[in-house]
Amino acid sequence: MECKIIHLEETDSTNDFLRGYTPVDDEEMTVAWTEFQRKGRGQGTNHWESEVGKNLTFSILIHPKDVLAHDQYIISMAIAETMRRYLSRVLEEEVYIKWPNDIYVGDLKIGGILIENRLSGALIRDCVIGIGLNVNQQVFVSEAPNPVSMLQVSGHEWDREEVLHDLLSEFLWQMDHFRLDKIREKYRRHLYRKEGFYPYKDSQGNFEAELVTVEDDGHLVLRDTEGSLRRYAFKEVAFVF
C-alpha cells in the first residue's frame, strides 16, 4: 500500500486537515502529523491534551475496499489492536483496549482514537483515523484522571518520528492481512476490565457489572450483579475509577 506522510508544524486538527485533503490517484493512504494541534479532540466534546513537540498527534486517511457501513467499527478495532500490539511489545507491559477508543497501560491512559467515516451508499468511501499517543510528556495539567506517557512507563525518551513509522508499519501489516474474524477476536481478547465486576455509571446512576462483549457494531454489553444484560452505544455508559 502506497503511503504519503505530511508533517505540519501546527494545525487546528489533523482530522480536519485530511477531511479537506484531496489525494493523488496512486495515494492509497495519507498520514498527517503535527507538532501541535490547536483544537485536538477526542470523542464528543472531549479535548486531547498534548504538550508541543512531546507527543504524537496524527491522522490516517484510508479508502477501504468493500467495507460495509454496518461493519465500520471493524476499523476502530483494527487500529486499536495495532496500537495495543505495538505498545505491549516496545514497553514490555500489559496494554489494553478500553472501549470504545482508548489505549491503556494497566489502569493508565496512554492513547486515544477518533475515527470519522464518510459513506457512499452501503459502503465506506473513506475513513479518517485520528490518533493521540503520549510519548515524551512528563507533566499533564488537564483534568484527565489517569494519563501516562511512553517515557513515564519506560524511563527514557523516544524518537517520535521513529514511533510513528513503526506504528504505521504495524497498521499496514494489519491491513494487508485484514480478516474480520481475527481482528474481532484479538480486540475482544485484550479489552480493559475483561474479567470481574467493576463500577460503571449510566443515566440511571452507578452500578457494578462485568464485561460480556463488544458487539460487531461497537455496542458494549455488560452483565450487572443481578444477572441482567445491559447494552450501550458510545457515551451511554462511563467507566468509574
Order of alpha helices (4+ residues) and beta strands (2+ residues): beta-alpha-beta-beta-alpha-beta-beta-beta-beta-alpha-alpha-alpha-beta-beta-beta-beta-beta
